[in-house]
Amino acid sequence: MLHKPAGVVTANKDKELPTVMDLLPSDIQSDKLYAVGRLDRDTTGLLLLTDNGPLGFQLLHPQYHVDKTYQVEVNGLLTPDHIQTFQKGIVFLDGTICKPARLEILSASPSLSQVSISISEGKFHQIKKMFLSVGVKVTNLKRIQFGDFTLNPDLAEGNYHPLNQKELQIIKNYLEMSR
């Protein structure tokens, strides 16, 4: 599990920018290791790295409905009406339909709102586009949960930790569900 910092791309190699693999010690870097899903360059938070193809499939495939939860700051006021809008599902200007999302308002003012949002899919720039569609812009985005995995608040940005026994059991549970 890696706490991805901003400014780092979710890739194994990049000619111009630092990658999540650059954050790992050389003795565990491998061409077989890959990130489960992507986080944009400016997005921080929980990123799972694995060499287990079935696990990656299980966590990402829409049929398994694995929720991802983010803490989000936006540059405007969000209200309970927005909660309803997100629960119904957002439609982008290009016609792309997003599945319903769970939105919880943590704080709100005319210039800044902080929310938690959970989604079960991962379209390109989905969260940013969802908020743009209701008239606000994301100013900070951090993934704090991926399925049953939760970002350890003590894990500093740019650091990783091997999975502990509880997290390894979560993997076993996911893999058993796919049988």
Secondary structure, DSSP 8 states (H G I E B T S, - for coil): -EEE-TT-BSSS--SSS-BGGGGS-TTT--TT-EESS---TT-EEEE-EES-HHHHHHHH-GGG---EEEEEEESS---HHHHHHHHH--B-TTS-B----EEEEEEE-SS-EEEEEEES---TTHHHHHHHTTT--EEEEEEEEETTEE--TTS-TT-B----HHHHHHHHHHHHHT-
